Amino acid sequence: MFRLRSFGVHSRRLFHSGAVTRDQVLDQLQVCSTEDQVFDVVGRNKAKLSASHVGCAVGLLWQFQRERPQMLRTVELVRNHPQFLTLRVLAENKIGLMDDVSVVDMLYDVLRLNVEQHDSLVQQLVTEAWNRLDRFQMPTLSKFAVCLSDQFLQNSPLMGQITDIVSQRLNSIQDARVLTTLMVSVSSLVSPPLRDALIAKADALLDRMDPLHFNNPRRVVQFLRNIRHIHRPLLEKCNRILLQNIPHLDAEHISIVLGLYQSMQFNNCDFRLAAKRRLMELMDNAADPATFTKLFASLGPMVGQEIREGLESTALLLADELNAHQALGVLETMEEMQCRNLQLINKMAGIIFKNLETYRAVEIARITQTLILLHCQNPEIFSRLRIKLLHYLQASVYPYEVTMLTRVLSMLPSPRLDEGVLSRVSAVIPQCNLNDLNTFAMVVAKWIRNDPSYRHNTPSRYVRLLQSLNRCGHERLRQFDRLDVLLEEVKYLSGEWFEEMLLEESMVTTRRLIDQISWTNVPELAVYLTRTNYRCDTLLDRIAAVTIANIDKIHYSATYATLLPFAVLDYDPPTAEEFFDVCVQHFTPYISSLDPHLLVLLAYALAMADYFPEDVIREIFTVDFLAKLDAQLETLSDALNMRVRLRLMELNRAVCLECPEFQVPWFHERYCAQLQKRVNSSVSAAQQQIHKMLGDVLGSIGCARVGVLTPYFYSVDFEFVLDRHLRPIPYSEPSPLHIGENGKVRWESKSADRERAELPPGARRVTLDFLDSKSFCRTSRQMKGEAVMRKRHLEILGYHVLQIPHFEWNSMELSTPDAWRDYLRKKIFSELPLDLIYSKTSD
């Protein structure tokens, strides 16, 4: 029944010295090399088995399993063997005779052999260990904490006691494995002081441990992920150790690390490139479902189309061998890869369908969302998923779970709203945090849109629900008395409800807690202001002051987040020059350590703020750096890849225009041409209005061109030329407007190079742009940094730049065609540069 192993039996013999009586049963157990042999010894010696014999037998059974590959393990056969039941009964009867280490070892081993946590043996072992807790040595305590985590008891009073013991005895821990295991186990219960003490202790022990023990830094990273605290120095130390161990890591360990990094938004270039190379080496050996699943999850999102197709073909071949959770892992990776292989999608959906009863609530939610995003066309599975979601929702008492299930349910088409869902949502709203409330608000908005009765009036049930959400949201914001807790809840919030109902209140609360802004939370606060486009001068001044005073304490990689709102929102604090100087001086020595994509984003932010540090610019525009950037971008998500490439182009353009002395060539001509083909150039109603009115004001529609591409590929809404007497000069051919297939009006962009003949003396090119709300900070009429930089660049290119803010064009004052024409005349003929006015008057 069980496979014989290849190691020699002599390694299990115990030699006794002196005239001590030999323990024959123990001798027999220690020479066993298979499970059958262990069970044979147990069966022949039931009456003689002591507590130590039982512990040795169970330990051997798990050791044999652990030494096998996952696919060759026979845990179920062991657990169902009659002699294993004998061992369980004997163990339960002899718990009181076991020493501390044996109690915890027994608990650890039986859990690994899949004995249920509600089994009487497990429960008695936990109780016995609890009674002895205060006298446990730290290694034993660490192992016991792992057992509790395996039983989902991370938040139990018992784990709370362990956390207290760790706090009291932390200085006595000198083993990195013991410490890091405890860190992961107690992570959900640590206080800020204990968190900081654990981080300091881990930092010290990692320096003294054998660097080949890569599970220690992996557990530290897991701890940082669990507590949502990105301690950059410790994270980078762990990354360096893990990077050294890449040649020794298998697909499973690489998958774990990459998953942790992804959840922390830590995209380390060197690790990702090394991991990609290592995974490519392991591809040929990934023939079993367990190994392939991990390889697919790690490598799939990082490789090009050809290798992806190969991975998808292998997944199709192995699909029938996957278990329920392996199938879910493959399915989620397919969504991340934006897989469009219908055969594979349908195959995985079929496997999921057959195993639906084995999934927990959170897994059912993940399956539903993933299948929707993969555009799966299987009504039967969605019908079953809806039933499962409703079942779990009605039974759930956890606010986060109710939120998750309700959100996923709202993604499914439904002819009517289930009253049970509405009832559960109403019941948990008072217990929800801001993220949950925001999710419910988005769900209610979707319900209202999909409810046929909404065409006549908004049903009162929705009104009451929205009122409850608004009230609870405002109450929660007013109750915050710690800035760190507030930022933890608001930093990822978005959507109309939050922006309209809670954004202003959140800023009021932040200003109330302004004295709590410190170097530890400056980056997170800066990210929040950037993401919400909210320009609050008071908060930005405080960020600048704290940064200047504590720049040496802020990690150099956090410089980007810290200065980003000042660039994006175009705000110069009173100490602007000093602020930007200290930021640049702080990260410049670490240029080579920054990830390439982060350095590009950082340089672009500085360019928006009109700062061009020479060392940074020269580093970026070298062949070696650009090659490394290309290699990194291949491993990142498509969205981040495209964003960084766009920022590199914009940085290249800014440097060419504003710093010609750096002699950086313009090498994005082809990229911009390809980008222009994909860009959506549909014309808004306001732009159509302006175009018509502009023809009236200039005397002819042929005097203005629309959708013009300038040198360096800026696209401007309108371009016209005025001679020295302020008379429009008509173009040789008009700009055609087209009606697209979707019925939208579009214009055909024209390159300015075609019409950039020499102008008559004193004539000026003028651009006129309509600025919508995206060009301005929220709740103010201040232009954002990108719009300001664009104006700066167009002026360098020789244009006189006119801008029409949306709040002026759509104001009550401009409500008639005559008013709009007068507005354009004033805009064109009054906002003139001094040299043009002078040339006119001198004539």
Secondary structure, DSSP 4 states (H G I P E B T S, - for coil): --PPP-S-GGGG-----TTPPP-HHHHHHHT--SHHHHHHHHHH-GGG--HHHHHHHHHHHHHHHHTS-GGG--HHHHHTSHHHHHHHHHHHHTGGGS-HHHHHHHHHHHHHTT--TTSHHHHHHHHHHHHTGGG--HHHHHHHHHHHHHTT-TTSHHHHHHHHHHHHHGGG---HHHHHHHHHHTGGG--HHHHHHHHHHHHHHHHHS-TT-THHHHHHHHHHHHHT---HHHHHHHHHHHHHTGGG--HHHHHHHHHHHHHTT---HHHHHHHHHHHHHHGGG--SHHHHHHHHHHHGGGS-HHHHHHHHHHHHHHGGG--HHHHHHHHHHHHHTT---HHHHHHHHHHHHHTGGG--HHHHHHHHHHHHHTT---HHHHHHHHHHHHHHHHH---HHHHHHHHHHHHHS--SS--HHHHHHHHHHGGG--HHHHHHHHHHHHHHHHH-GGGGT---HHHHHHHHHHHHHHHHHHHH---HHHHHHHHTT--SHHIIIIIHHHHHHHHHHTGGG--TTTHHHHHHHHHHHTB--HHHHHHHHHHHHHHTTTS-GGGHHHHHHHHHHTT---TTHHHHHHHHHHHHGGGGGGS-HHHHHHHHHHHHHTT---HHHHHHHTSHHHHHHHHHHHTTS-HHHHHHHHHHHHHHHHHHHHH-GGG------HHHHHHHHHHS--BPPHHHHHHHHHHHHHHSSGGGEEEEEEPGGG-EEEEEEEE-TTS-B---SSPPPEEE-TTS-EEE--EEGGGG-PPPPTT-EEEEEEEE-GGGB-BTS-PBPHHHHHHHHHHHHTTEEEEEEEHHHHTSTT--SHHHHHHHHHHHHHHS--HHHHHHHHH-
